[in-house]
Amino acid sequence: MDTLIQTDTSIFLALNGLHASVWDTFMYIFSSRWVWVPAYVLTAVMLVRIAGWRSGILIVLCTAAAVALSDQTCATFIRPYVQRLRPANPDNPISYLVHIVNGYRGGSYGFPSCHAANTFAFAMTLAMIVRKRSIVITVFLWAVLNCYSRIYLGVHYPGDLLVGAAIGTIFGFIMSLVYTNLTRNIKFLRPESDLINHDSGIYSKSSAIMAYGFIATSVLVLIYAVVV
């Protein structure tokens, strides 16, 4: 265990040490939950457009449930028990070596990462249900970059993120199965044909728009970081 912790710390310090003022701004904003609200709303609208309002809302609810279950598993059940200090926490012996941004240090404990759990729960649920390459690649890259931003900001070790991502992936997979079983057994909730026909025009366009929402937000954040 000591070897794993030392390796985790060494990898963290190596990655956290790679920084520049432009990336400080970019990672700080990218890691924010609120900056992604427009992309979430756009995704929900496109899901309803693809699957119909009943099935679309069910996808949104299953995705939200996966995120909530992941978040609470990490924050409520695991963190208080493990009590692993965040790297940037002033009580952590390595905190003086950690690069932080805008004085942000996060909370007291960081294992496992709720950011990693939540983003991977979102990505896994959406990927398993939509199954369109453009959205699958986009949301998983988004989740990975979200995880890296937490190392960059000095608030999580790689191990925190790996475990959080695993938890989110599991809950995302479970909730995608819940969605599949509900729509299979309850006719009222079944999606319209466009969700089944992955080659339809509306399906391709709507899934592309979902992906563009995350890509456009990332680009705008980068432009802001460069200009500022």
Protein Blocks (a to p, Z undefined) as FASTA:
>chain_A
ZZmmmmmmmmmmmmmmpccfklmmmmmmmmpmklmmmmmmmmmmmmmmmnojklmmmmmm
mmmmmmmmmmmmmmmmmmmmnopacfklmklmklmmpcceehiabjmblcdcfklmmmmm
mmmmmmmmnopaklmmmmmmmmmmmmmmmmmnopacfklmmmmmmmmmmmmmmmmmmmmm
mmmmmmklpccfklmmmmbmklmmmmmmmmmmmmmmmmmmmmmmmmZZ
